[in-house]
Amino acid sequence: LKPFAVKTPVLDDAPAPSQPIRRLQTSPSTRPSAAMPFSTGLCDCCAAPGGCGLCVRATICPCTVVGDINQNTNTCPCGFVGGCCFGTMLSPCFFAAAAPKVNPDENACKACCCASLCGTCYAMQVYREVQIKENGAPSQMEMK
């Protein structure tokens, strides 16, 4: 029995392309614009406005946070009570409709996923954004 030989292709024998390869270049005007993020991060649980009190409130009774968001966005009928009832029962759908009202660059699909996977954190993030838009950015203290 003879062992069979395996030929490996030699890349140097490949024919050279007749045209040089061109790279696609985009000008700043044709690049897709990055979405403006929320003012606070998804995991900034104790960030202002709201602080640790918002974190405790959203963990123990998230319907009140969703009710406050609905009162400002009018996503569901009946204001605060509508948000407490419908917004909490249908949280992914509620946030898919409410989050783009608070942050126009927010994608409804992303909002639905965030509300499904990390609903409490996302409710706090949207709540803080509502408060920032309503009252302006939180003031900073001067260092002494």
Salt bridges, closest charged atoms under 4 A:
ASP68 OD2 - ARG57 NH2 2.26
GLU106 OE1 - LYS110 NZ 3.48
GLU129 OE2 - LYS133 NZ 3.32
